[in-house]
Amino acid sequence: MREQVSPPPFCHVKLDWESFFSHIFPPLAANNRLLWFDWPGAGLSDRDSFDFSIEALTRDIETVVARAGFEKFAIASLLAGVAITLRYAAEFPDRVTRLILADGWTQPSELDQSPTWQAERALRGLDWVIYSETFARVLMGYEDEDYAHELAQYLRACVEPEAHRAAFDALEQFDVSTLLPAIKVPTLVVHNQNSPWIRIQSGRRLASEIKDSRFVPVDDLMYAHLPALISEFLREGEGSTKSHNLPSGTAIILFADIADSTALTESLGDAAFRAKARGLDDALRTVIREHAGTAIEGKLLGDGVLAVFTSARQAIEAALACGRAGDDAALPLHLGLHAGDVIREDNNVYGGAVNIASRISGLSAPGEVLVSDIVRGLARTSAGVSFEDRGEQELKGVGEAVRVWAVIGGE
C-alpha cells in the first residue's frame, strides 16, 4: 500500500540476534524509510534490562514509533518477532497498514513439537561460546560454515548471554493465537519449507486464520529473497489484485497435508522430497478439478493443498482420491473435511470453518479421511461410503467440541 507520504515508513521488528541478516536492510531502505531498533539487552540498548514479556516488548515498539513520529506504517518480522508484531497490530490496528510475517509461530505448543527447539533448550544454560557456535552451526541449519561461524561471533558481540537466555525463556510462553481474528490488514506470511525451527504447517495455519492474508512457501533460510517479496507486497495498491469472483457462503473445505514431511525429507533428501512433493501437488490439484472443487491458489501450503467444494459427496470422493494419490507417491496424507460459512476474496478463503477443517486434518492418521459431523450429515445418503464414529474432539481455537467421523470404503 502506498497511502503514506513518500518515502513511506517501514518498521522492521526483530529480536536481538536476528539483526545478523543485514543483507535484508539495504534493499528495503532503498525505497522505504527503514526503522530498525535493538531490543533490551542487545545492541545499543540497555544491557541490564531483561523484561522480555510480550507486554513489555509491545510497549517498546510503541515507544519507538512515538519517538519516530510514525502515524501509519508496515511491519515485517521474523521468528519470535512475529508474535510481538501480531500483538502490536491487534492493539494498534489503525497504525499498521501491512504485515509481513516470516517463519513465525503463535502458541507454545508449536515450539514443543520442534526437535530443534528441544535441542536448543538443552543447550541454553551451557557455556556461551559452546552454545553460540552450536546454535549457529547446527541449529540454524546453514550449510555455509563460514557464515555460521560469523553468526556465532555476531551473536556473542551483540547480546549478553543472560539477556539471550531470558529472551528465549520468555518467548516460549508467547501465545497470540486468540488475536488472529483481530488482524484485518493485508498480511504476507512467508515460511521456509524446511525451517529447522517451526514446521511449515504453523505458517499455513497462521495464514488461514488471518482474514486478508496470502501464504508463500520458500526455501531460503538466509532470507535472501525476502526483500524482493516485501517490496512487491508493499507496492501493491488496493484493488490491484485480480478478482477471481468467488462468492462467499457455505462450502465444503478440504485440507490435505503430507504426513511427517520432516522425517521424509531426512530419509529422501531435500531435493528428492521436494521433487516428489511437487509431483504430488500437481496430482492433487488435478483430482480436485476432476471432482468439481477449487484449489485455493492464494493459500499455497508447501506440503499439501486447501480446496473448497459445493458438494459434500464430491468433496469426500476427492479426499479419498487424494489419499490414494498420496499413497501411490509414497507420501501419505492427513486429510480432513468440514463444512461451514466462508468468505472468499482474491482467491483466498478464510473463516472459522477453515480453521476447523485444518484441525480435523491434523487428527487423521496417514491416508485416513476424517470429516466433521456436518459433512457426514450432508453426504450420508449420497457418498456411497460408511462412517466410523471417532467421538467428540477438542480442537485448538474452537470453543465447542466437534464430533469427528472416519470415512470407510469408497473407490
C-alpha positions as CSV (number, residue, x, y, z in Angstrom):
1,M,0.0,0.0,0.0
2,R,1.2,3.5,-0.8
3,E,-1.0,5.6,1.3
4,Q,1.9,7.2,3.1
5,V,3.8,10.3,2.1
6,S,6.9,9.3,0.2
7,P,9.2,7.9,1.4
8,P,6.8,5.6,3.3
9,P,7.9,4.5,6.7
10,F,8.7,0.8,7.2
11,C,9.2,-0.6,10.7
12,H,11.2,-3.8,10.9
13,V,10.5,-5.6,14.2
14,K,13.3,-8.1,15.2
15,L,14.7,-9.8,18.3
16,D,18.4,-9.2,19.1
17,W,20.4,-11.8,17.1
18,E,18.0,-11.8,14.1
19,S,19.6,-8.5,13.1
20,F,22.5,-10.5,11.8
21,F,20.6,-10.8,8.5
22,S,21.8,-7.4,7.5
23,H,21.6,-8.2,3.7
24,I,17.9,-7.6,4.1
25,F,18.1,-4.0,5.1
26,P,19.8,-2.1,2.2
27,P,17.3,-3.2,-0.5
28,L,14.4,-2.2,1.8
29,A,15.9,1.1,2.7
30,A,16.4,2.0,-0.9
31,N,12.7,2.7,-1.4
32,N,11.3,2.9,2.2
33,R,12.1,4.7,5.4
34,L,13.6,1.8,7.4
35,L,13.4,1.7,11.1
36,W,15.3,-1.0,13.0
37,F,15.9,-0.9,16.7
38,D,17.6,-3.0,19.3
39,W,15.7,-5.0,21.9
40,P,16.6,-4.8,25.6
41,G,19.9,-6.5,26.5
42,A,21.1,-6.3,22.9
43,G,23.0,-3.9,20.6
44,L,23.0,-0.3,21.8
45,S,20.0,-0.8,24.2
46,D,20.3,-1.1,28.0
47,R,22.3,-4.3,28.6
48,D,20.8,-4.6,32.1
49,S,17.1,-4.7,31.1
50,F,15.7,-8.2,30.9
51,D,12.0,-7.7,30.7
52,F,11.1,-9.8,27.7
53,S,7.4,-10.2,28.4
54,I,5.3,-9.7,25.3
55,E,3.6,-6.8,27.0
56,A,6.9,-5.0,27.6
57,L,8.1,-5.6,24.1
58,T,4.9,-4.3,22.6
59,R,5.4,-1.2,24.7
60,D,8.9,-0.9,23.4
61,I,7.5,-0.8,19.8
62,E,5.0,1.9,20.8
63,T,7.8,4.0,22.4
64,V,10.0,3.8,19.3
65,V,7.0,4.5,17.0
66,A,6.1,7.6,19.0
67,R,9.6,8.9,19.1
68,A,10.0,8.4,15.3
69,G,6.7,10.2,14.7
70,F,5.2,7.5,12.6
71,E,1.4,7.5,12.1
72,K,0.9,4.6,9.6
73,F,3.5,2.1,8.7
74,A,4.1,-1.5,7.6
75,I,5.8,-4.0,9.9
76,A,7.9,-7.0,9.0
77,S,9.2,-9.6,11.5
78,L,11.0,-12.9,11.7
79,L,10.6,-15.9,14.0
80,A,9.9,-14.7,17.6
81,G,9.3,-11.2,16.3
82,V,6.1,-12.5,14.6
83,A,4.2,-12.9,17.9
84,I,5.2,-9.5,19.1
85,T,4.2,-7.9,15.8
86,L,0.8,-9.6,15.9
87,R,0.2,-8.4,19.5
88,Y,1.1,-4.8,18.4
89,A,-1.1,-5.0,15.2
90,A,-4.1,-6.2,17.3
91,E,-3.6,-3.5,19.9
92,F,-3.0,-0.6,17.4
93,P,-4.9,-1.6,14.3
94,D,-5.2,2.0,13.0
95,R,-1.5,2.4,12.7
96,V,-0.5,-0.7,10.8
97,T,-1.0,-0.8,7.0
98,R,0.5,-4.1,6.1
99,L,2.2,-7.1,7.9
100,I,5.0,-9.4,6.6
101,L,5.5,-12.4,8.9
102,A,8.3,-14.9,8.2
103,D,8.8,-18.3,9.9
104,G,6.6,-17.4,12.9
105,W,4.5,-19.2,15.4
106,T,1.6,-18.1,17.6
107,Q,1.5,-20.5,20.5
108,P,3.9,-22.5,22.7
109,S,2.7,-25.9,21.5
110,E,4.2,-25.2,18.1
111,L,7.7,-24.9,19.8
112,D,7.1,-28.1,21.8
113,Q,6.7,-30.0,18.6
114,S,10.0,-28.8,17.2
115,P,13.1,-31.1,17.8
116,T,15.3,-28.1,17.1
117,W,13.7,-26.1,20.0
118,Q,14.1,-29.1,22.3
119,A,17.8,-29.3,21.4
120,E,18.2,-25.6,22.0
121,R,16.5,-25.8,25.4
122,A,19.0,-28.5,26.4
123,L,22.0,-26.3,25.4
124,R,20.6,-22.9,26.7
125,G,22.4,-23.0,30.0
126,L,25.8,-24.2,28.8
127,D,28.9,-22.2,28.1
128,W,28.2,-19.2,26.0
129,V,30.8,-19.9,23.3
130,I,29.7,-23.6,23.0
131,Y,26.1,-22.6,22.9
132,S,26.6,-19.8,20.3
133,E,28.7,-22.0,18.0
134,T,26.3,-24.9,18.2
135,F,23.3,-22.6,17.7
136,A,24.8,-21.1,14.5
137,R,26.5,-24.2,13.0
138,V,23.9,-26.8,13.9
139,L,20.5,-25.4,14.9
140,M,20.2,-22.7,12.3
141,G,20.7,-25.2,9.5
142,Y,23.2,-23.1,7.5
143,E,25.4,-25.1,5.0
144,D,28.0,-22.3,4.8
145,E,30.2,-22.9,7.8
146,D,31.9,-19.5,7.5
147,Y,28.6,-17.8,7.5
148,A,27.5,-19.8,10.6
149,H,30.7,-19.0,12.4
150,E,30.3,-15.3,11.6
151,L,26.8,-15.5,13.1
152,A,28.1,-17.1,16.3
153,Q,30.6,-14.3,16.6
154,Y,28.0,-11.7,15.9
155,L,25.7,-13.2,18.5
156,R,28.3,-13.0,21.2
157,A,29.1,-9.4,20.3
158,C,25.6,-8.0,20.1
159,V,23.8,-9.6,23.1
160,E,24.6,-10.5,26.6
161,P,24.2,-14.3,27.4
162,E,21.9,-13.6,30.3
163,A,19.6,-11.4,28.0
164,H,19.6,-14.1,25.3
165,R,18.6,-16.8,27.7
166,A,16.0,-14.6,29.3
167,A,14.5,-13.7,25.9
168,F,14.3,-17.4,24.9
169,D,12.7,-18.3,28.2
170,A,10.1,-15.6,27.7
171,L,9.3,-16.1,24.1
172,E,8.5,-19.8,24.6
173,Q,5.5,-18.6,26.6
174,F,4.1,-16.2,23.9
175,D,0.6,-17.1,22.9
176,V,-1.2,-14.8,20.4
177,S,-3.4,-17.4,18.7
178,T,-6.6,-15.8,20.0
179,L,-5.6,-12.4,18.5
180,L,-5.5,-13.6,14.9
181,P,-9.2,-12.7,14.1
182,A,-8.4,-9.1,15.1
183,I,-5.8,-8.8,12.3
184,K,-7.6,-7.0,9.5
185,V,-4.7,-5.6,7.4
186,P,-3.2,-7.3,4.3
187,T,-0.7,-9.8,5.5
188,L,2.0,-11.7,3.7
189,V,3.0,-15.0,5.5
190,V,6.3,-16.4,4.4
191,H,7.6,-19.7,5.7
192,N,10.6,-21.8,4.9
193,Q,9.5,-25.3,3.8
194,N,12.4,-26.8,5.7
195,S,12.7,-24.4,8.6
196,P,14.7,-26.1,11.3
197,W,12.7,-24.3,14.0
198,I,9.0,-24.3,13.0
199,R,7.2,-26.6,10.7
200,I,5.6,-25.2,7.6
201,Q,2.1,-26.2,8.9
202,S,2.5,-23.4,11.5
203,G,2.9,-20.8,8.8
204,R,0.0,-22.3,6.8
205,R,-2.3,-22.2,9.8
206,L,-1.3,-18.7,10.7
207,A,-2.2,-17.6,7.2
208,S,-5.5,-19.5,7.2
209,E,-6.6,-17.7,10.4
210,I,-5.9,-14.1,9.3
211,K,-8.6,-12.6,7.2
212,D,-6.7,-10.9,4.4
213,S,-3.6,-13.0,4.0
214,R,-1.6,-14.9,1.5
215,F,0.9,-17.7,2.1
216,V,4.3,-18.0,0.3
217,P,6.4,-21.1,1.0
218,V,10.1,-20.6,0.3
219,D,13.5,-22.5,0.5
220,D,15.5,-19.5,1.8
221,L,16.9,-19.9,5.2
222,M,19.1,-16.8,4.8
223,Y,16.1,-14.8,3.7
224,A,18.0,-13.6,0.6
225,H,14.7,-13.3,-1.4
226,L,12.7,-11.7,1.4
227,P,13.4,-8.1,0.5
228,A,12.0,-8.6,-3.0
229,L,8.9,-10.3,-1.6
230,I,8.4,-7.5,0.8
231,S,8.9,-4.8,-1.8
232,E,6.5,-6.3,-4.2
233,F,3.9,-6.7,-1.4
234,L,4.3,-3.1,-0.3
235,R,3.9,-1.8,-3.9
236,E,0.6,-3.5,-4.4
237,G,-2.2,-0.9,-4.4
238,E,-5.6,-1.6,-3.1
239,G,-7.7,-3.2,-5.8
240,S,-4.7,-4.3,-7.8
241,T,-5.1,-7.9,-7.0
242,K,-7.1,-9.7,-9.7
243,S,-10.5,-10.8,-8.5
244,H,-11.5,-14.4,-9.0
245,N,-15.2,-13.8,-8.5
246,L,-15.5,-16.5,-5.8
247,P,-18.8,-16.0,-3.9
248,S,-18.9,-16.2,-0.2
249,G,-21.2,-18.7,1.6
250,T,-21.3,-22.3,2.7
251,A,-18.6,-24.5,1.4
252,I,-17.1,-28.0,2.0
253,I,-13.4,-27.4,2.9
254,L,-10.7,-30.0,2.3
255,F,-7.3,-29.8,4.0
256,A,-4.6,-32.3,2.8
257,D,-1.1,-32.4,4.3
258,I,1.8,-34.7,3.7
259,A,2.3,-36.7,6.9
260,D,5.6,-36.5,8.7
261,S,7.2,-34.4,6.0
262,T,10.3,-33.7,8.2
263,A,11.2,-37.4,8.5
264,L,10.5,-37.9,4.8
265,T,12.9,-35.0,4.0
266,E,15.6,-36.5,6.1
267,S,15.2,-40.0,4.6
268,L,14.8,-39.0,1.0
269,G,17.0,-35.9,0.9
270,D,15.7,-32.4,0.4
271,A,15.8,-32.3,-3.4
272,A,14.2,-35.7,-3.9
273,F,11.5,-34.9,-1.4
274,R,10.7,-31.5,-2.9
275,A,10.5,-33.1,-6.4
276,K,8.1,-35.8,-5.2
277,A,6.0,-33.2,-3.3
278,R,5.7,-31.0,-6.4
279,G,4.6,-34.0,-8.4
280,L,2.0,-34.9,-5.8
281,D,0.8,-31.3,-5.6
282,D,0.1,-31.4,-9.3
283,A,-1.8,-34.7,-9.0
284,L,-3.9,-33.4,-6.0
285,R,-4.9,-30.3,-7.9
286,T,-5.9,-32.4,-10.9
287,V,-8.0,-34.6,-8.6
288,I,-9.7,-31.6,-7.1
289,R,-10.6,-30.2,-10.5
290,E,-12.0,-33.5,-11.6
291,H,-14.3,-33.5,-8.7
292,A,-15.6,-30.0,-9.3
293,G,-13.5,-28.5,-6.5
294,T,-11.4,-25.4,-6.4
295,A,-7.8,-25.4,-5.1
296,I,-7.1,-22.2,-3.3
297,E,-4.1,-20.7,-5.1
298,G,-3.8,-17.9,-2.5
299,K,-3.2,-20.5,0.2
300,L,-0.2,-22.4,-1.1
301,L,0.7,-24.8,1.6
302,G,4.0,-26.2,0.6
303,D,3.3,-29.7,1.9
304,G,-0.4,-30.0,0.8
305,V,-3.4,-28.2,-0.5
306,L,-6.5,-26.4,0.6
307,A,-9.7,-26.7,-1.5
308,V,-13.4,-25.9,-1.4
309,F,-16.4,-27.7,-2.9
310,T,-20.1,-27.1,-3.2
311,S,-20.9,-30.8,-2.8
312,A,-20.1,-33.0,0.2
313,R,-20.3,-36.1,-1.9
314,Q,-17.7,-34.7,-4.4
315,A,-15.5,-33.4,-1.6
316,I,-15.4,-36.9,0.1
317,E,-14.7,-38.6,-3.3
318,A,-11.9,-36.1,-3.9
319,A,-10.4,-36.6,-0.4
320,L,-10.4,-40.4,-1.0
321,A,-8.8,-39.9,-4.4
322,C,-6.2,-37.6,-2.9
323,G,-5.4,-40.2,-0.3
324,R,-4.8,-42.8,-3.0
325,A,-2.6,-40.4,-4.9
326,G,-0.6,-39.7,-1.8
327,D,-0.2,-43.5,-1.1
328,D,0.9,-44.0,-4.8
329,A,3.5,-41.3,-4.4
330,A,4.7,-42.8,-1.1
331,L,3.8,-39.5,0.5
332,P,0.8,-40.4,2.7
333,L,-1.6,-37.6,3.6
334,H,-3.5,-36.3,6.5
335,L,-7.0,-35.4,5.2
336,G,-9.8,-33.5,6.8
337,L,-13.2,-32.1,5.7
338,H,-15.5,-29.6,7.3
339,A,-18.5,-27.6,6.1
340,G,-19.4,-24.0,7.1
341,D,-19.7,-20.4,6.0
342,V,-16.5,-19.0,4.5
343,I,-15.5,-15.7,2.9
344,R,-13.7,-15.9,-0.4
345,E,-11.7,-12.9,-1.6
346,D,-8.9,-12.6,-4.1
347,N,-8.8,-16.4,-4.4
348,N,-8.3,-16.7,-0.7
349,V,-10.7,-18.4,1.7
350,Y,-10.9,-17.7,5.4
351,G,-13.2,-18.0,8.4
352,G,-13.7,-20.3,11.4
353,A,-14.8,-23.2,9.2
354,V,-11.3,-23.2,7.6
355,N,-9.6,-23.4,10.9
356,I,-11.8,-26.4,12.0
357,A,-11.1,-28.2,8.7
358,S,-7.4,-27.7,9.4
359,R,-7.6,-29.0,12.9
360,I,-9.6,-32.1,11.8
361,S,-6.9,-32.8,9.2
362,G,-4.3,-32.8,11.9
363,L,-6.2,-35.5,13.8
364,S,-6.2,-38.0,10.9
365,A,-3.8,-40.9,10.6
366,P,-1.7,-41.0,7.4
367,G,-4.0,-41.9,4.5
368,E,-7.2,-41.5,6.6
369,V,-10.0,-39.1,5.8
370,L,-11.8,-37.6,8.7
371,V,-14.9,-35.5,8.4
372,S,-17.0,-33.4,10.8
373,D,-20.5,-34.4,11.8
374,I,-21.9,-31.7,9.4
375,V,-20.1,-33.2,6.4
376,R,-21.3,-36.7,7.4
377,G,-24.9,-35.5,7.6
378,L,-24.7,-33.8,4.2
379,A,-23.2,-36.9,2.5
380,R,-24.6,-39.8,4.5
381,T,-27.1,-41.0,1.8
382,S,-25.2,-39.9,-1.3
383,A,-21.5,-40.6,-0.9
384,G,-21.5,-44.4,-1.2
385,V,-19.3,-44.8,1.9
386,S,-19.8,-45.6,5.5
387,F,-18.6,-43.6,8.6
388,E,-16.9,-44.7,11.8
389,D,-17.6,-42.6,14.8
390,R,-14.4,-41.1,16.4
391,G,-16.2,-39.2,19.1
392,E,-16.2,-35.7,20.3
393,Q,-12.8,-34.0,19.8
394,E,-11.5,-30.8,21.4
395,L,-9.9,-28.7,18.7
396,K,-7.4,-25.8,19.4
397,G,-9.1,-22.5,18.9
398,V,-12.6,-23.9,18.7
399,G,-15.0,-23.2,21.6
400,E,-17.0,-26.4,21.4
401,A,-16.0,-30.0,20.8
402,V,-16.5,-31.3,17.3
403,R,-17.7,-34.8,16.6
404,V,-15.5,-36.5,14.0
405,W,-16.1,-39.4,11.7
406,A,-13.7,-41.6,9.7
407,V,-14.7,-42.4,6.1
408,I,-14.7,-46.1,5.4
409,G,-14.7,-47.6,1.9
410,G,-15.1,-45.9,-1.4
411,E,-13.1,-46.4,-4.6
